Amino acid sequence: MPATHSLAPQQKLLEDYVHTRKMTMKMIEPLEIEDFGVQAMEDVSPPKWHLAHTTWFFEEFILTKYRSGYNYYLEEAKKLFNSYYETLGKPFPRSKRGLIGRPTVNTILAYRKAVDEEITSLLRRNEVISEEILSLIRLGLQHEQQHQELLITDIKYNFSINPLYPAFQKEVHSLNTVEDVSEMKWTSIAEGLATIGTNEENFSFDNERPAHKEYLYPFSIALRPVTNKEFQEFIGDGGYTTPEHWLSDGWSTVKEEGWKAPLYWEEIDGVWHYFTLSGLQPVRDHDPVTHVSYYEADAFARWAGCRLPSEQEWECAFKNDPSSGQFLDSFELQPTMSEGTSAFGTVWEWTKSPYMPYPESARPAGALGEYNAKFMSNQLVLRGGSCATPENHIRLTYRNFFHPDKRWQFSGIRLAKDRR
């Protein structure tokens, strides 16, 4: 095989690396220096931390292992920007990331540049790099894309606590935005065996593997997500004050937290508004409801006489659906209902499925075994991606997961119902 052909995978990976890392830098352009260190709650991280952590990932898992003579650019990085890899040392407490004043933002940007030079130099070599290294770089890019989405959702929450409602971007709406949404339509799926998951390792996360069979009973699933208008009907009908709609833990959370509407919603003179990355706006009735917890999604579904789909039902129903939703790439960072909206992008959709390993799944050895598998407890699966997800990051088998009370992600609702 000619050398030029065998170099093609790493040349393509070089292009992907440069594009992905530049995208992160483009995303932070609207930020002022004061914004980089804000951490408004434990679930979110400061933008500076995201920039440093994703860079540390490439340094820790690739450069220190495979770059001969490489020394840490920032010795502090291992102490401060290790997220949760206990096998690599004691992670800095998540709740205190906003207290990391030093290294400075400029030092972190220089750190990113230095590591980028090392990785791109590695990929530009006129010699074949091992598949092991290429696989780790691919993983690093997927990891960076996950943090690109977290950058957006975390920035939104950090901005939201400011009573001046600062805007991260000018208001942007797609030209394809639908102003009037039709009644809910459904598609029916026959019972039978379905293949769930994938054996594709270039690229899929370990939690998506292996492909396996699941038996599904007949069901119907909605062809669009639930809208803000439909959720307002739930609120108006006493949705947050009627305990029979709620799971026990959900009802306890509603009372403890004082929930009366989705996160970021505020009623002003009888009109619902919500905080967006463009500031405070009137709620758009016909756009997908978002920033709801699993508890709220489940309660709404029960109120509507439906239920949430399982992740297996979701994957089976949309296996031929085009990826034509709303993604990070457009920088339209407020979910809108558009013509031909697919199940991919726009809003993550809660399923009723617990986040558990697939049959015969294998946990990777070493520190990377901590990437997904150790979180398979007390969390629920979401599917589909959101307006903050890079388009080339999402796929049919992708499994996102959060605790059922979390609301700061772009999480929405798609209904399902039994047909027996």
Buried (B, 14 or more C-beta within 10 A) or exposed (E): EEEEEEBEBBEEBBEBBBEBBEBBEEBBEEBEEEBBBBBBEEBBBBBBBBBBBBBBBBBBBBBEEBBEEEEBBBEBBBEBBBBEBEEBEEBBEBEEBBEBEEBEBEBBBBBBBBBBEBBEEBBEEEEEBEEEBBBBBBBBBBBBBBBBBBBBBBBBBBBBEEEEBBBBBEEBEBEEBBEEBEEBEBEEBEEEEBEBBBEEEEBBBBBBBBBBEBEBEEBBBBBBBBBBBBBBBBBEEEBBEBEEBBBEEBBEBBEEEEBEBBBBBBEEEEEBBBBBBBBBBEBBBBBBBBBBBBBBBBBBBBBBEBBBBBBBBBBBBBEEBEBBBBBBBEBBBBBBBBEEBBBBBBBBBBBBBBBBBBEEBEBBEEBBBBBBBEBBEEBBBBBBBBBBBBBBBBBBBBBBBBBBBBBBBBBBBBBBBEEE
